[in-house]
Amino acid sequence: MELFSLAGRVALVTGAGSGIGQRVAVGLAEAGADVGCFDLASSAGLQETVACIAAIGRRSLALVGDVTDGETVEQAVATLEAGLGPLSVALNCAGIANAAPAEEMQRTQWQRMYDINVTGVFLSCQAEARAMLRHGGGSIVNIASMSGIIVNRGLLQAHYNSAKAAVIHLSKSLAMEWAERGLRVNSISPGYTATAMNIRSEVADQVKQFEADTPLGRMAQVDELVGPAVFLSSKAASFVTGVDLLVDGGFCCW
């Protein structure tokens, strides 16, 4: 449908080398966008993402950097626009997850979580918005988590939960700041999703419980984040801003 088409659009996806970011980057290309794929130099999957997009017949660029370095993100946006055209869609998926008891957590662990999952999202939004506002607007979507709304039973991750809550409210705040200038900002809060992040050693023994606690009886597949991402990036969501879209299999209804 034309409403959901991203034909002629140029997108940037952070965290595009793995997990949700990789699948969303390819999904935006499937919807017609040309896509800049941003991730760390150490990301083994970044070139794979670019190759998948090329196989679809869309243009793509591999952009290397760290979301905690604002100048690097600014340069990535400039490189993207020079190579593919004016930026109008951004999906900020870069993030980390880990766990530790709050009373034992080192400040360095707390700070790194906030540096990547909150400051990195803000710096990405800032660089993307500077470009989009020059062009008359666009759409930014930040990947948050249902952990920003609820506390995950059995997971000791006060730093992660509070950081994702910050992403949700940051997205709403930026949406209100930029609404009159044609720039929409929303977030997506996935539930338990079958990525490396959610089958890491800290939670491997709890996967069955995750699935049992989810009304749909399973974790999400990364493919199931593509539809929400395309929707919020497209004309279909032209009157949607400041929204946190739960994609949690009904988890937060309990």
WOHU-V993691 format. One record per residue. N is the residue number from 1. SS is DSSP state (alpha for helix, beta for strand, coil for the rest). PSI is psi in whole degrees, -180 to 180 (999 if undefined). Layout:
n = (N,N)
ss = (SS,SS)
psi = (PSI,PSI)
This chain:
n = (1,2,3,4,5,6,7,8,9,10,11,12,13,14,15,16,17,18,19,20,21,22,23,24,25,26,27,28,29,30,31,32,33,34,35,36,37,38,39,40,41,42,43,44,45,46,47,48,49,50,51,52,53,54,55,56,57,58,59,60,61,62,63,64,65,66,67,68,69,70,71,72,73,74,75,76,77,78,79,80,81,82,83,84,85,86,87,88,89,90,91,92,93,94,95,96,97,98,99,100,101,102,103,104,105,106,107,108,109,110,111,112,113,114,115,116,117,118,119,120,121,122,123,124,125,126,127,128,129,130,131,132,133,134,135,136,137,138,139,140,141,142,143,144,145,146,147,148,149,150,151,152,153,154,155,156,157,158,159,160,161,162,163,164,165,166,167,168,169,170,171,172,173,174,175,176,177,178,179,180,181,182,183,184,185,186,187,188,189,190,191,192,193,194,195,196,197,198,199,200,201,202,203,204,205,206,207,208,209,210,211,212,213,214,215,216,217,218,219,220,221,222,223,224,225,226,227,228,229,230,231,232,233,234,235,236,237,238,239,240,241,242,243,244,245,246,247,248,249,250,251,252,253,254)
ss = (coil,alpha,alpha,alpha,coil,coil,coil,coil,coil,beta,beta,beta,beta,beta,coil,coil,coil,coil,alpha,alpha,alpha,alpha,alpha,alpha,alpha,alpha,alpha,alpha,alpha,alpha,coil,coil,coil,beta,beta,beta,beta,beta,beta,coil,coil,coil,coil,coil,coil,alpha,alpha,alpha,alpha,alpha,alpha,alpha,alpha,alpha,alpha,alpha,coil,coil,coil,beta,beta,beta,beta,beta,coil,coil,coil,coil,coil,alpha,alpha,alpha,alpha,alpha,alpha,alpha,alpha,alpha,alpha,alpha,alpha,alpha,alpha,alpha,coil,coil,coil,coil,beta,beta,beta,beta,coil,coil,coil,coil,coil,coil,coil,coil,coil,coil,coil,coil,coil,coil,alpha,alpha,alpha,alpha,alpha,alpha,alpha,alpha,alpha,alpha,alpha,alpha,alpha,alpha,alpha,alpha,alpha,alpha,alpha,alpha,alpha,alpha,alpha,alpha,alpha,alpha,alpha,alpha,alpha,coil,coil,beta,beta,beta,beta,beta,beta,coil,coil,alpha,alpha,alpha,coil,coil,coil,coil,coil,coil,coil,coil,coil,alpha,alpha,alpha,alpha,alpha,alpha,alpha,alpha,alpha,alpha,alpha,alpha,alpha,alpha,alpha,alpha,alpha,alpha,alpha,alpha,alpha,alpha,alpha,alpha,coil,beta,beta,beta,beta,beta,beta,beta,beta,coil,coil,beta,coil,coil,alpha,alpha,alpha,alpha,coil,coil,coil,coil,alpha,alpha,alpha,alpha,alpha,alpha,alpha,alpha,alpha,alpha,coil,coil,coil,coil,coil,coil,beta,coil,alpha,alpha,alpha,alpha,alpha,alpha,alpha,alpha,alpha,alpha,alpha,alpha,coil,alpha,alpha,alpha,coil,coil,coil,coil,coil,coil,beta,beta,beta,beta,coil,coil,coil,alpha,alpha,alpha,coil)
psi = (143,-35,-33,3,141,20,134,0,151,127,155,132,121,152,32,1,-5,166,-138,-42,-42,-46,-38,-40,-46,-37,-39,-38,-40,-29,-1,-4,154,141,126,129,114,131,176,154,-27,-3,113,-21,-2,-46,-32,-42,-47,-41,-39,-41,-40,-37,-26,-21,12,158,150,156,140,124,122,133,-177,128,-14,-4,100,-38,-38,-41,-41,-44,-36,-42,-42,-42,-42,-49,-35,-33,-33,-23,-176,132,133,-8,136,137,116,102,-10,133,168,166,142,-179,151,148,138,-39,-14,-8,131,147,-34,-36,-44,-48,-39,-39,-46,-36,-43,-50,-20,-61,-39,-38,-43,-47,-36,-48,-42,-49,-42,-42,-38,-40,-49,-39,-30,-29,0,8,-171,-157,130,133,125,135,113,-133,152,-18,-13,-5,-39,170,125,119,126,-7,125,85,56,-34,-43,-47,-47,-31,-41,-33,-38,-39,-42,-48,-32,-44,-43,-42,-45,-36,-43,-32,-33,1,-44,-12,16,13,116,141,125,171,157,131,94,151,-158,124,140,73,170,-33,-35,7,25,169,-35,-25,2,-37,-8,3,-43,-37,-40,-47,-40,-32,-10,125,-36,-5,16,169,160,152,152,-28,-29,-3,-12,-48,-51,-39,-44,-44,-53,-21,-12,178,-22,-23,30,-20,24,115,150,20,140,113,111,128,75,12,21,4,-44,0,-20,999)
